[in-house]
Amino acid sequence: MTTIDSLGKKASTASRELAKLGTSQKNQLLSAVAERLVAESSQIISENEKDMLAAKGKISDIMLDRLMLTHDRIEAMAEGLRQVADLEDPIGQVVRGYTNLDGLKIVQKRVPLGVIAMIFESRPNVSIDAFSLAFKTNNAIILRGGSDAIHSNKALVGVARQVLADAGINPDVVQLVEDTSHAVAEELMQATDYVDVLIPRGSARLINTVKEKSKVPVIETGVGNVHIYVDEFADLDTATKIIINAKTQRPSVCNSAESLVVHEKIAAAFLPVLDAAIKKVQPVEFRADDKALALLPDAKLATEEDFATEFLDYIMSVKVVSSTQEAIDWINTYTTHHSEAIVTRDIVAAESFQDQVDAAAVYVNASTRFTDGFVFGLGAEIGISTQKLHARGPMGLEALTSTKFYINGNGQTRG
């Protein structure tokens, strides 16, 4: 029996047992995991330090920040668990109910997906976020993190499993794939006998690999070539503030801005001011088209690839356009359908942008850094879907459910 066969069978069994848990019991257990995480934070950080030590010199400082766990970050994970416990349980919710012409009473209710698998990179907090949402929706989950976070993920998942076992709950409702080889990851992508849906979360390379090789249905998440368009009617102080926040606050995350689009009528007045202001916070390497290059003294000439790249670094492409429609068309050409923003005081431009730009989240006069399940009131998120079927945008509890029709009759037959 292979590793994935073993994990899959255990997950299938556990998911059927998990289906019997009610809301109150699930909430109590989520709160218990939160308490145990905080209590064991020093041990978890000790394990995380092993990953940090192994990764130093191999990945950038920005990516090291994604990997690092601190007491504050563990407390944030615990708070996320408490938030999920406080959310309304979607399982059993009635989507609609009616009596058809044959007198059949038909009710459509929310039910678990069953067994979820998740392949993710670097950020170990994802393991707890994913567990909390899957558990609240009565789904078993198989987690496969990257080799760079293996000690951290083992520690975090170990805490959740121990709390469940102590409460007499099958701990296999959450399992970690400890073999981080590509071969085992690909085996998980083929595990149609056990896994109902696979969610990749990480780099474009990871997500594309999963899309190409998976036989399990995939919910595509995360890659963020995020644009901010500064319109000719923008308040330039507001635009500067938004861009600095979206680009520099945390460049390693998928909702950080990667691409700047500027209307030609304000480019000469705006770009030098932005360049000076952003340098005071964090220098950013601009990769600019011909028009922007002349206005940004330290910029490099952008390549076609630069305009399509999620940098996850202090790098940003810059494009100058002659109209809002050109900006919309440009963004729709290079978007990864994650988050896009316009800065403008023109209501017509704002409405056109929001209506026409093809992304899961489209902002007017606000930083794209807000695209987050917690911020949107969904509790923790298992990822941000950039596709259109089943779920789109930050995926909270409802995104991890399906529906079932319950039909009750009194002897009807179909003629």
C-alpha positions, 0 to 999 in steps of 0.5 A: 500500500502506498503512502497516499493509499494509506492516508486516503483510506484513513481520510475516507473513514474519518470523513464519515465519522466526522459527518456525525459531529454537531456544531457545538462539538466542532466549535469546542474542539476548534477552541481547544486546538487554539488554546493548545497552540498557544500553550505549545508555541515555544515548542512549535517555534523551536521546530520552526527554527529548524526550518528557518536554519535549513532555508537560510541562504537558499531563499530570499529574506522575503520568503524567509519571512513567509516561513517564520513563526513567532508567538504573535503569529501563533496567537494569530492562528489561534485567533483564526481558529476562534473566529471560525468557531464563532462563524455560523455553521453552513452544514445542514443549512437549507438553500431552498425548499419547495413542493413540486407539482407532483407533491414531492417536498424537496429541500436542498441542503449544504453538505460536506465535500468529503475529503479535501487535499491541499498542496501548499508552499512555505507558509505553515499557518496555512495548515491550521487555517485549512484544518479549521475550515475543513473541520468546521464543514465536516470535511477530512483534509490531507495536507502536503506542505513544502519540504522547507516547512516540514518541521513546522507543519508536523508540529502544527498538525501534531497539535491538532491531531493530539487535541482530537485524539484526546477528545475521542475524535478520529485524528485522521480527519487531518493528516500531513503528507510527511514525504515531501517528494514530487512523486508522492505529491503527484500520487496525491494528484491522482487519488480519485478513489479518496480525494474529492477536491484538490486545492493548490496554494503557492507559486504559479509553477506549483499551481500550473503543475497541479492543473496539468497533472491532477486527475482530482478536481482542482480549485485554482488559487492564489497567483496574483499579478495584481494591478493598480491603475491610477486614472487621470482623475485620481487623487495623487496623494491617495494613489501614492498611499495605496501603492506604497501599502499594496507593494511594500507592506508584505510583498510575499503575499498574493494580494500585494501589487505587482503592476502599476498602470498610469494614465498618460495625463498625470504620469509626469506629475505622479511617477517622480513623486511616487518614486521619491515617496516609496524610497522613503519607505522601501526602495522598489525596482521599477521595470517600466515601458518607454514612457514611464522609463523617462520619468523614473530615473532608476527604472529598468526597461520592462520586458514582456515577461515582466508585465506578466510576472508575480514578483513576490519581491520589491519589484513592480512593472509600470505601464503608461496608457492613454485611456481607462479603456486601454488600462482595462484591456491591458489588465485583462490581458495580463491579469491572473484574475486575483485582485485589481484596483483603480484609483479615481474620482470619476464615478464612470471610470470606476464603474466601468473598471469594476464591471469590465475587469475580470478578477475575483476582487476589483477595488476602487480607491483602496489597497488590494491587500484587503483581499483576505477571508478574515478581512472579508468576514469569512474567518480564516480562508483556505485560499483565494480562488481565481477561477469561476466554477464553484467558488471565486475569491477568498474561500471560507466555509461555504466554499467547502460545501456541496449540496444534496437534495432531500426528497420526501413523498407519500407514494408518488410514482412517475407516469 
